[in-house]
Amino acid sequence: MTTTVDLRYRLGVASRALAAIGGGYLLAAVASTLLAVLLTTLLPLSRADAVTLSTMLAFVIYPCAVLWVFATASAGRAWAGILGASALVGGVLWLTGSLS
């Protein structure tokens, strides 16, 4: 028989897993796009090199986001942090004029 505390714990872990998988992917994708734009703008890199480098850096951002989600005090804070960081990076990307 599952108690209320046990059910809340399981739902918290499931929520963190969704935040880590989906939110971490969102953050890595938006950060990778912003990095590619910034690398082509600020450094003398070709588009292909900038995209390759930013994609490789996304492979570092994603696991860091996953680790951070499970290190926070609550699932709500994990969601707020991941979505807030994604919105911040997306806003900077929008300000660069790369998003239509």
N, C-alpha and C positions, 0 to 999 in steps of 0.2 A: 504494500500500500504506500503510495507516494504522498508525502506530507506537503503542506503548503510551502514550507521553507525549501524543501528539495525541488519542488516544481519551479519556484522563483529562481533558484540557483541554475537549474537547467535552462530556463528561458534566458537568463542573463548570459550564460555561455553561448547559447545559440545566437543571441543578438550580437555578442562580440565577434562570433565567427562570421556572421553576415557583414558586420562593419569591417572586419579584417579582409575578407575576400572581395566584396564589392567596393567598399570604400577605399581600400588600399589600391585596388586596380584603378579606380577613378583618379585618385591622387597621383599615382605613377604615370597614368596616361596624360593627364593635364600638365604635370611637371615636365614630362618628356617633350611635349609639344612646345612649352614655353622655352625649355632649354635649347631646342632645335632652332627656334626663332632667334633667340639671343645669340647663339653661337654663329649663325649666319650673319647677324647684324654687327656684332662686336669684334669677331675674329675673322681673319681671312680664310674661312673654311668653305669648301664647296657644300652644296645642300646635302649631298649624299654622305659626306663625312660628318656633318653636323647631326643628321638624323641617326647615323650609326652610333656616334658618341652619346647622344642624348638617350637613345634606346638602351645602351649599355648602362648608363647611369640610372635608368628606370629600374633595372634589375637590382640596384642597391636601395632605391627609394621604397620599393614594394615591401621587401622583408622588414625594413625599418618601421614602416607603417604597421605591419602586422604585429611586430614586437611591441610597439607602442600601445596598440589597442588592448593587448592582453596585460600590459603593465599598469594601465590606469586603474583608478579606484572604482569606477562604475561603468556600466555599459552606456549610460547616457553621456558620460564624459567622453567615452571613446567615440561615440557617434558625433558629438559636438566637435571634437578635435579634428576628426577626419573630414567631416563635411565643411568645417570652417577653413581648414587648410586648403581643401580643394577649391572652395569659393574664393579664397584669397589669391591662389595661384591662377585660377580662371579669370579673376578680375584683372590681374596684371596682364594676362594674355590678351584680354579684351582691350585693355588700354593700349597695347602695342599695335592694335589694329589688325591683328591676325585672325580674329574671330569676326564673322559677319553677323 
